[in-house]
């Protein structure tokens, strides 16, 4: 049973690290502030959540797991709120360029 829990925790930890790395690449590759913020916000919450969940499985039922759970709950509440506050402030700033929503489609010939 301990081997199964170790294997599961390592898979979850590797998944969290993969999401964190994908978010880092997204920060470098995305074209504007809003898409970079989206990439960072989504992968930060999921990556940190998976890493903390994997650490909880490694720690077992101890006080450390309770502390990791409290950190996880704190991150789940503050991450999306911080992302929303940053995007709202950027939208209200008159010096900031507007977001790239989509390109206009060429007119059809029908």
N, C-alpha and C positions, 0 to 999 in steps of 0.2 A: 504494500500500500504506500509506503514511503517513497518508493521509486516512482510510482505513478504520480504522486503529488509533486515530486521534484521535476519530473518530465513536463507536467502541465505548467508548473510555475516557470520553467525555463522557456517553454513555448510562448507563454504570455509575455514574459520579459522581452524576448526577441521581437514579438509583435509590437510592443511599445517602442522599442528602439527603432524598428523599421518605420513606424509612423512619425517618430521624431526626426529621423533622417529625411523622410519624404517632405516633411514640413520645412526643413532647412533648405532643401533643393527648391521647394516652391517659393521661398523667400527670395532666392536668387534669380529664378526664372520668370516670375510673373511680371507683367508689364507696368502696372501702376499700384498705387498705395492700397486701394481697396481690395484688389485681388490678392495682394501680398498679405493683407490683414486677414482675409478669409482663409488663406492657406495656413497661416500661423495659428489662427484661433481654433480651427477644427483639429488640426494635427496635434496642437499643444494639449488640448483637453483630452483627446483620445490617447495620445502617446503617454502622457503622464498618468492617466487613469490605468492603463494597462501595466505600466511599470510598477505603480503602487499596488495593484492587485497581485502581480507576481511576487512582490516582496512580502505581501501579507500571507501568501501561501507558503513562502519560505519560512516565515517567522512562526507559523502555527498559531494556536489560540493563546496569545500572551498579551501583555500590556502594549507591546510594540505594535501588534496588529490593530489595536484600538487607536493608537496614535496615528498610524498610517491611514486608517479609515477616516479619522478626523481631517487629516491633510487632504485626502481625496475629496471629501465633501466640500471643504473650503475651496479647493481648486475648481470643482464643478460649478460652484456658485460664482466665484470671482472671475474666472476666465471669460465666459460669454459676456458678463457685464462689462468687463474692461474692454473687450473687443467692440461692443456696441457703443460705449462711451467714446472710444477713439474714432470710430467711423462717424458718429454724430458730430463730434467736434470738427472733423475734417470737412464734412458736408456744409457746416455752418460758417466755415472760414472763407471769406471772400477772396483771399489770395490763392487758395488752393484750387487747382483745375478740377473741373467736374469729372465724375467717373466715366470710364469708357463702357457704355452699355452695350452697343452693338453697332455694326456697320449698316448703313442703309443699303437695302437690296436694290439692284439695278431694275429699272422698269421692265416689265414683261412686254413682249412683242405681239401679244394676242389681241 
